[in-house]
Amino acid sequence: MDALLSALPLVADPSVLLAILVGSLIGLIFGSVPGLTYSLALAVVLPMTFQLPTVAAVGMLLGTYIGGMTGGSVAAILIGIPGTPSAAATVLDGYPLARTGRAGLALGTAVLVSTFGGLFSLAVMIVSVDFVSGIAIKFGPAELFALVLFGLSTICGLAEKSLLRGLIAGVIGLLVMTVGLDAIDGVQRMTFGSTAFLQGVDLLVAMVGLFAVPQIMQTLIDWRRGREIRLEAGDVRSEMPKWSELRRNFGVIVRSAALGTGIGAIPGTGGPIAAFLAYDQARRFSKNKEKFGKGELAGVIAPETANNSVTGGSMIPLLSLGIPGDPATAIILGGLLIHGLTPGPLLFMEHKTEVYTIYLSIVVAYVAILAFQYFGIKLFVRVLRVPPHILSVVIGVLCVIGTFAIRNSFFDVYVMMTIGLLGYLLMRARIPVTPIILGLVLGPTLEREFRTALILSDGSYAIFFQSTAALIFFALTILIIAFHFIGQTRARRAAPNAKASIDAG
């Protein structure tokens, strides 16, 4: 209670509230425009937070994350194109509702259930995160190494369609992490005789390059080739659902919130999976199955509740164990580290007040999103009509300014552009960039704990197999890799059979 009382005036500070509001608005806009994902929004906002106080910076990042997750429903409902992958399931019934003149009801319902889902997951997070961190506080170097290795295994879940490509990306991240001076021995690694490389590759620089630059390049290429997506939406306003409609769908709301929170707590899953699973369970348990896909309100409620519940669920492993579960939380993890907050058990002992500011910032962000989307939807739709290629140019300028401001170094700008070009080439080769970030974020901890454990054991690898907790995490790592490998093998085998069936039909 003392920590909560200490956190209240910090979050109530006008500068902190303004930071959360700005972050929420940026996330809402980026999430609504197809192609401008909330991961990109976080990569753009992260440099802006570098000079902010810790509480304001973290609040701005959380506001951007939550706004981006919620904003994906706007384009999904109005024009049938999801602003984010998490809003793909919302299109199925949201767009038909808009075509029948009920876009306002769909938008109002979406933001209302999104707020409920986010606050529901926040409550679960508050209860769970202390329990998980309380167990993890007893870990030594060997257990922490096993835990971080388990976190790296989420690369399998972020690898999209190819486990091999995901592993390649993860190795690239680990290689980039080694550039500079060795933190333990102080020797130079992969500097190639360059003095500039002694400072290493900054995590923030890499994030901006990998997430922002490829998207900017692709948007400009699409514009050049005449394939740019332009938003055209009529004059709409948000309309809240009636109490009877909410009461009729109460079971759907609660089930979807619980499902989204649980899936969000599993690293490597995320909003799209939660949204489609929630949509499926809503249709399965509905008495009006035939209405789904034709404008059923429950088809909007289920995915929007679930994908916003992921926000709180994904923060459980992030705060308690330091394991990001998706690209967005990987960027947030980088922001926390940059501002001196290291997620894990010690965070709740040394920075308990800051932890409660995170909780309160999430509440403020959801209230802000609710107000923005309900009262400002008319103006908001006009803002979304700005051509994406113009937004991309503005984003590019902000990326250069923000990257330079990190260490007042043009070298960082060159590194950002180089990594961005690499990220674009990897994207064209269908190699995901998120595992690279995961390698950059978790790599230093993995190496430090591994070497510390060997120092304590005089070089004996037996230390990694003398702890029950370490063995459990090793087993979980193997199971996750095996699970994804088997799943992808089955998918590859099923694809030719499905194609043959279609051809035969």
Secondary structure, DSSP 8 states (H G I E B T S, - for coil): -HHHHHHHHHHHSHHHHHHHHHHHHHHHHHHHSTT--HHHHHHHHHHHTTTS-HHHHHHHHHHHHHHHHHHHHHHHHHTS--SSGGGHHHHHHHHHHHHTT-HHHHHHHHHHHHHHHHHHHHHHHHHHHHHHHHHHTT--HHHHHHHHHHHHTTHHHHSTT-HHHHHHHHHHHHHHHT-EE-TTT--EES-TT-SGGGG---HHHHHHHHHHHHHHHHHHHHHHTT--------S-------HHHHHHTHHHHHHHHHHHHHHHTSTT--HHHHHHHHHHHHHHH-S-GGGTTSS-THHHHHHHHHHHHHHHHHHHHHHHH----SHHHHHHHHHHHHTT---STTHHHH-HHHHHHHHHHHHHHHHHHHHHHHHSHHHHHHHTTS-HHHHHHHHHHHHHHHHHHHHT-HHHHHHHHHHHHHHHHHHHTT--SHHHHHHHHHHHHHHHHHHHHHHHTTT-GGGGGS-HHHHHHHHHHHHHHHHHHHHHHHHHHHHHHHHHHHHH-
